[in-house]
Each structure stands twice: as structure tokens, then as C-alpha cells.
Amino acid sequence: MTRKTAAPASDSAAPADDPVARFEGSLAELEAIVARMERGDLPLEESLQLFERGMGLTKVCRSSLESAELRVRNLLDAGDDAADR
């Protein structure tokens, strides 16, 4: 008998309007997927579905980190501009 996986959430369980919660929710879900897959007891089809979901979550996390990096750079640039005045 095969275990069924829950239907995937949109991109994470966190609200889309809160980037920190979205990142943290996606990362937590990704860590849970990795833990399940590392046990090695999943049927192939479920493993493939989890892998696919994990790849999507990886993209969400990467995008969130890139956005955070851009925000930090903008803040640093704004600080440099203020110091030059």
C-alpha cells in the first residue's frame, strides 16, 4: 500500500505578502521533505513528487534570498548616499 502525500500548497504554507514568513515556511517544508526522502522508505512515485516539490521550494527560497540581498544592497547604497551629503 502506498502512502498518499498531501496536496502541495501554492509555493509555501506562509502568506505571500510576508516574504520572511514565506521563506521560513518554504525552508521548513523543504527540510521536512529532505528528512522524509533521506529515510529511503518511500515508493518511487512519491519520491519523485517530493523531489519535484522540493525543487519548487528551492526556487522560492532562492528568490527570497535574492530579494533580501537586493534590499540590503539598496539600504547600504542609501546609507552611502546619505554619508556623502
DRENPA-3360 file (N, C-alpha, C; in nm, 2 decimals, always signed):
BEGIN
1 = MTRKTAAP = +0.08/-0.12/+0.00/+0.00/+0.00/+0.00/+0.09/+0.12/+0.00 ~ +0.05/+0.22/-0.08/+0.13/+0.34/-0.09/+0.07/+0.45/-0.01 ~ +0.16/+0.53/+0.06/+0.11/+0.65/+0.13/+0.08/+0.76/+0.03 ~ -0.02/+0.83/+0.06/-0.05/+0.95/-0.02/+0.01/+1.07/+0.04 ~ +0.06/+1.16/-0.04/+0.11/+1.29/+0.01/+0.00/+1.39/+0.01 ~ +0.01/+1.49/+0.09/-0.08/+1.60/+0.09/-0.07/+1.68/-0.03 ~ -0.18/+1.74/-0.07/-0.17/+1.82/-0.19/-0.08/+1.94/-0.16 ~ +0.01/+1.97/-0.26/+0.11/+2.08/-0.24/+0.04/+2.21/-0.22;
9 = ASDSAAPA = +0.09/+2.29/-0.13/+0.04/+2.43/-0.11/+0.09/+2.51/-0.23 ~ +0.05/+2.63/-0.24/+0.08/+2.71/-0.36/+0.23/+2.71/-0.38 ~ +0.31/+2.78/-0.30/+0.45/+2.77/-0.30/+0.51/+2.75/-0.16 ~ +0.43/+2.78/-0.06/+0.46/+2.75/+0.07/+0.34/+2.77/+0.16 ~ +0.35/+2.73/+0.28/+0.23/+2.75/+0.37/+0.22/+2.89/+0.42 ~ +0.32/+2.97/+0.40/+0.33/+3.11/+0.46/+0.26/+3.20/+0.36 ~ +0.20/+3.31/+0.42/+0.14/+3.41/+0.34/+0.23/+3.47/+0.23 ~ +0.19/+3.50/+0.11/+0.27/+3.55/+0.01/+0.31/+3.70/+0.03;
17 = DDPVARFE = +0.23/+3.77/+0.12/+0.27/+3.91/+0.14/+0.37/+3.93/+0.25 ~ +0.41/+3.82/+0.32/+0.52/+3.83/+0.42/+0.64/+3.75/+0.37 ~ +0.74/+3.82/+0.31/+0.85/+3.75/+0.25/+0.93/+3.66/+0.35 ~ +0.94/+3.71/+0.47/+1.02/+3.64/+0.57/+0.95/+3.51/+0.61 ~ +0.82/+3.52/+0.63/+0.74/+3.40/+0.67/+0.73/+3.30/+0.55 ~ +0.73/+3.36/+0.43/+0.72/+3.27/+0.31/+0.86/+3.20/+0.30 ~ +0.97/+3.26/+0.32/+1.10/+3.20/+0.31/+1.11/+3.09/+0.42 ~ +1.07/+3.13/+0.54/+1.08/+3.03/+0.66/+0.99/+2.91/+0.64;
25 = GSLAELEA = +0.87/+2.94/+0.59/+0.78/+2.83/+0.57/+0.83/+2.74/+0.46 ~ +0.88/+2.79/+0.35/+0.93/+2.71/+0.24/+1.05/+2.63/+0.29 ~ +1.14/+2.69/+0.36/+1.26/+2.63/+0.41/+1.22/+2.51/+0.50 ~ +1.12/+2.54/+0.59/+1.08/+2.43/+0.69/+1.02/+2.31/+0.61 ~ +0.94/+2.34/+0.51/+0.88/+2.24/+0.43/+0.99/+2.16/+0.35 ~ +1.08/+2.23/+0.30/+1.19/+2.17/+0.22/+1.27/+2.08/+0.32 ~ +1.30/+2.12/+0.44/+1.37/+2.04/+0.53/+1.29/+1.91/+0.57 ~ +1.16/+1.93/+0.58/+1.08/+1.81/+0.61/+1.08/+1.71/+0.49;
33 = IVARMERG = +1.08/+1.76/+0.37/+1.09/+1.68/+0.25/+1.22/+1.60/+0.25 ~ +1.33/+1.67/+0.27/+1.46/+1.61/+0.27/+1.47/+1.50/+0.38 ~ +1.41/+1.53/+0.50/+1.42/+1.43/+0.60/+1.34/+1.30/+0.56 ~ +1.22/+1.32/+0.50/+1.14/+1.21/+0.46/+1.21/+1.13/+0.35 ~ +1.27/+1.20/+0.26/+1.34/+1.13/+0.15/+1.47/+1.06/+0.19 ~ +1.54/+1.11/+0.29/+1.66/+1.05/+0.34/+1.63/+0.92/+0.41 ~ +1.51/+0.90/+0.46/+1.48/+0.77/+0.53/+1.49/+0.66/+0.43 ~ +1.46/+0.69/+0.30/+1.47/+0.59/+0.20/+1.36/+0.48/+0.19;
41 = DLPLEESL = +1.25/+0.51/+0.25/+1.14/+0.41/+0.26/+1.02/+0.45/+0.17 ~ +1.04/+0.55/+0.09/+0.92/+0.59/+0.01/+0.92/+0.52/-0.13 ~ +0.80/+0.50/-0.18/+0.79/+0.45/-0.31/+0.84/+0.55/-0.41 ~ +0.88/+0.50/-0.53/+0.94/+0.58/-0.63/+0.85/+0.70/-0.67 ~ +0.73/+0.67/-0.69/+0.64/+0.78/-0.74/+0.63/+0.89/-0.63 ~ +0.62/+0.86/-0.51/+0.61/+0.96/-0.40/+0.74/+1.03/-0.39 ~ +0.85/+0.96/-0.41/+0.99/+1.03/-0.40/+1.00/+1.13/-0.51 ~ +0.95/+1.09/-0.63/+0.95/+1.19/-0.74/+0.87/+1.31/-0.72;
49 = QLFERGMG = +0.75/+1.29/-0.66/+0.66/+1.40/-0.63/+0.73/+1.49/-0.53 ~ +0.78/+1.43/-0.43/+0.85/+1.51/-0.32/+0.97/+1.58/-0.38 ~ +1.05/+1.52/-0.46/+1.16/+1.58/-0.53/+1.12/+1.70/-0.61 ~ +1.01/+1.69/-0.68/+0.96/+1.80/-0.76/+0.91/+1.91/-0.68 ~ +0.84/+1.88/-0.57/+0.80/+1.99/-0.47/+0.92/+2.05/-0.41 ~ +1.02/+1.98/-0.38/+1.14/+2.03/-0.32/+1.21/+2.13/-0.41 ~ +1.22/+2.09/-0.54/+1.28/+2.18/-0.64/+1.20/+2.31/-0.65 ~ +1.07/+2.31/-0.64/+0.99/+2.43/-0.64/+1.02/+2.52/-0.52;
57 = LTKVCRSS = +1.03/+2.45/-0.40/+1.06/+2.52/-0.28/+1.20/+2.58/-0.28 ~ +1.29/+2.51/-0.35/+1.43/+2.57/-0.36/+1.42/+2.70/-0.44 ~ +1.34/+2.70/-0.54/+1.33/+2.82/-0.62/+1.27/+2.94/-0.54 ~ +1.17/+2.91/-0.46/+1.11/+3.01/-0.37/+1.21/+3.06/-0.28 ~ +1.29/+2.97/-0.21/+1.39/+3.02/-0.12/+1.50/+3.10/-0.18 ~ +1.54/+3.05/-0.30/+1.65/+3.13/-0.37/+1.60/+3.27/-0.41 ~ +1.48/+3.28/-0.46/+1.42/+3.41/-0.49/+1.41/+3.50/-0.37 ~ +1.36/+3.44/-0.26/+1.35/+3.52/-0.14/+1.49/+3.57/-0.09;
65 = LESAELRV = +1.59/+3.49/-0.10/+1.72/+3.53/-0.06/+1.78/+3.64/-0.15 ~ +1.75/+3.62/-0.28/+1.79/+3.73/-0.38/+1.73/+3.86/-0.35 ~ +1.60/+3.86/-0.32/+1.52/+3.98/-0.28/+1.58/+4.04/-0.16 ~ +1.61/+3.96/-0.06/+1.67/+4.01/+0.07/+1.80/+4.08/+0.04 ~ +1.88/+4.01/-0.04/+2.02/+4.07/-0.08/+2.00/+4.20/-0.15 ~ +1.91/+4.21/-0.24/+1.88/+4.34/-0.31/+1.84/+4.45/-0.21 ~ +1.75/+4.41/-0.11/+1.71/+4.51/-0.01/+1.83/+4.56/+0.07 ~ +1.92/+4.47/+0.11/+2.04/+4.50/+0.19/+2.13/+4.60/+0.11;
73 = RNLLDAGD = +2.15/+4.56/-0.02/+2.23/+4.65/-0.10/+2.17/+4.79/-0.12 ~ +2.04/+4.79/-0.14/+1.98/+4.92/-0.15/+1.99/+5.00/-0.02 ~ +1.98/+4.94/+0.09/+1.99/+5.01/+0.22/+2.14/+5.06/+0.24 ~ +2.23/+4.97/+0.20/+2.37/+5.02/+0.21/+2.40/+5.13/+0.11 ~ +2.35/+5.12/-0.01/+2.37/+5.23/-0.10/+2.30/+5.36/-0.05 ~ +2.18/+5.35/+0.01/+2.12/+5.47/+0.06/+2.20/+5.53/+0.18 ~ +2.26/+5.44/+0.25/+2.34/+5.49/+0.36/+2.47/+5.56/+0.31 ~ +2.53/+5.50/+0.21/+2.64/+5.57/+0.15/+2.61/+5.70/+0.09;
81 = DAADR = +2.49/+5.71/+0.02/+2.45/+5.84/-0.04/+2.43/+5.95/+0.07 ~ +2.37/+5.91/+0.19/+2.34/+6.00/+0.30/+2.48/+6.04/+0.36 ~ +2.57/+5.95/+0.36/+2.70/+5.99/+0.42/+2.78/+6.09/+0.33 ~ +2.75/+6.08/+0.20/+2.82/+6.17/+0.11/+2.77/+6.31/+0.11 ~ +2.66/+6.33/+0.17/+2.60/+6.47/+0.17/+2.66/+6.56/+0.28;
% end
